[in-house]
Amino acid sequence: MTDLFGQPTQTPAPGQRRRKGGICRGKRFMEVAGREQVSLEIRCVDDMVPEDAPVRVLADVMDAIKYSALEAKYPGGGRPAYPPDLLCKLWVYAFMRGVRSARELSRRLETDLGFMWLAGELRIDHATLSDFRRRCGGGLKEVFAETVVLGVEAGLVQLAHVAIDGTKIAAHSARRMLTGEKLESAMGRLDRKIEELLAEADEADAAEDAALGSSRGDEIPEKLRRAEGRRAVLKEAKARLEREKLDRISVTDPEAPLQKTQDGKRAGYNCQAAVDATAGFVVAETTTVAQHDHNQFIGVAEAVVETTGVVPSEFSADSGYQSVETLEGLEARPEWNAYVFPQPVPEAEKHRLTYNDMEYDAETDTFRCPGEGVLAFGKVVTLRDLPKREYRAKTRMCKGCALRGRCLKGKASRRTILVPPHAELLAQMRGKTSSEAGKAARQLRKCTVERVFGVMKAQMGLRHFLLRGLEGAGVEFRLAAIATNIGKLVRHRMACAACAEAGAGP
């Protein structure tokens, strides 16, 4: 090939590229060594992650924690066990990374540099990781308390305001819960299935004897074992349902009661947390089977005082905690400055008259409304496990009343009010929460505990539990609380280190 002047041109060889004034003799692409090539490399585990990696800070933070309660679970003897502090660090780091499955954590120990560095390149099987999480739930309470102490020392926990709230988390079970009738029906179907399997086994004996070889030939078929095991589970669930007088029960997790969650009604647990408003630090946690928050406030607040050794300047909680036990407990503890906020009144209901606008006569046990009508006691009504006294007015009194529009709803012909037994305590709390200090506490609470629950569910994936039973659910929620606190300590130390490096001081 020639150019315009008849001179021969140079054709680029494979791997070369043309450039102005000639051919570039360099290679376009680097050569990749073959996978079968043997190399000698001096490698250090500490070089796996950068010097400023968060996992390094996590290891430093958790090295300051005492693990005596976890170590007590290992009596010794036999093959040496994996250090419990290492397993705890792995689980906390896993929750911070949104990993909650033991199998996935075991895979990360082979593929993720952060996990590999933290474990020193140990390969730990999922059974060991799962057994640790199951066995050491009680020991994790001490680890959680240690994180709170570290938060106090770092200034992240100041106990100026502690917000208490609960969240419902679904159990590891089927959404559908069975009644007693459905359990009986399921057991009947299994009985028929077992009879069919037994008949099939009898008919196939001769053919199986010829095919089984060294087996005895009288083994119980696998299908029959599964059916009989399933029937035993159903029988146990039915006995529990009758013993505890429940309406429905989950067969796969009988300990989980029916809860109202964001995804509808399903088996689950009620997880309570107390969060310090300074940095969103969890200072107390618990997991219960209670379907309401009514009686949880005092126990959680006492856990805060026990863990920190200090009574916070103020507590706050929503209307779900306005029970008789809570308000009477607060009255017996005057040193606790607590705000239990009432349910917000809708705009359309603000003009409506309530029993607070009426005058009560203790001698006759009646209420007199502003329209001069009298509401007499009728009966006791139980709503959400709380008994309330019902008072009714006569129809003729309300028929021509000038305040009828502010008193009755819809097509009602007479006014009825429900008065809780702790109405006086509610009125006192309502006055306290409506003060300037109460309004400030309400605003502070809005951005405290709900944010922690949001992080647990959105980033850690704690929308449903993987472990069954109350104990298993409690372990998972406790690990999530520990991971929340450790994450805040890690970010605090990294921020202090960045400020020190910039010359601004901690």
KAGI-V832788 format. One line per field, one symbol per residue. ss: DSSP state (~ for helix, > for strand, _ for the rest). phi: phi as a letter, one per 30 degrees, with the letter a starting at -180 (. if undefined). burial: + if it has 16 or more other C-alpha atoms within 10 Angstrom, else -. A space follows every 10 residues. Layout:
# KAGI-V832788
ss = ???
phi = ???
burial = ???
This chain:
# KAGI-V832788
ss = _>_____>__ ______>>>_ _>>>______ __________ ____~~~___ ___~~~~~~~ ~~~____~~~ ~_________ ___~~~~~~~ ~~~~~~____ _~~~~~~~~~ ~_~~~~~~__ _____~~~~~ ~~~~~___~~ ~~~~~~~~~~ ~~~_______ _>>>>>>>>> _______>_~ ~~~~~~~~~~ ~~~~~~~~~~ ~~~_~~~~~~ ~~________ _~~~~~~~~~ ~~~~~~~~~~ ~~~_____>_ ______>>>> >__>>>>>>> >>>>>>____ >>>>>>>>__ ______~~~~ ~~~~~~~~__ ____>>>_~~ ~__~~~~~~~ ~______>>> ______~~~_ ____~~~_>> >____>>>__ ___>>>>>>> >>>__>>>>> >>>_~~~~~_ ___~~~~___ _____>>>>> __~~~~~~~~ ~~~__~~~~~ ~~~~~~__~~ ~~~~~~~~__ ___>____~~ ~~~~~~~~~~ ~~~~~~~~~~ ~~~~~~~~~~ ~~____
phi = .ccdciddcc cddejcbdbd ilcdddddbd dcdddddcbc bcbbddddbd dcdedddedd ddddcdcddd dddcdjjide cdeddddddd ddddddcicb cddddddddc bcddddddci idccdddddd dddddcdddd dddddddddd ddddidbchd abccabbcbd ddadddccdd dddddddddd dddddddddd dddceddded cdidddjcdd eedddddddd dddddddddd dddchcdbac ddbdddddbc cdcjdadabc ccbcbdddbi ddcaaabbcd dbceccdddd dddddddcib dedacbacdd cdcddddddd ddbdddcccc dddeddedcd dddbddcccc cddchbccdd didcccdcac ccbhicdbdc cbcddddddc ddcedcccch cdcadbbccd dcdddddddd dddddddddd dddddeccdd ddddddddcd idcadcccid dddddddddd ddddddeddd dddddddddd ddicid
burial = ---------- ---------- ---------- ---------- --------+- ---++++++- ++--+-+-++ ---------- ---+++++++ ++++++-+++ ++--+++++- --+++++++- ---+-+--++ -++--+++++ ++++++++++ ++---++++- ++++++++++ +++-+-++++ --+--++--+ --++--+--- +--------- ---------- ---+--++-+ +-+++-++-- +------+++ ++++++++++ +----+++++ ++++++++++ ++++++++++ -+++++++-+ +-++--++-- ++-+++++-+ +++++++--+ -----+-+++ ++-------- --+++--+-+ -----++++- --+++++--- -------+-+ +++---++-- ---+--++-- --++++++++ ----++--++ -++----+-- ++-++--+++ -++--++--+ ++++++++++ -+++++++++ ++++++++++ -+++--+--- ------
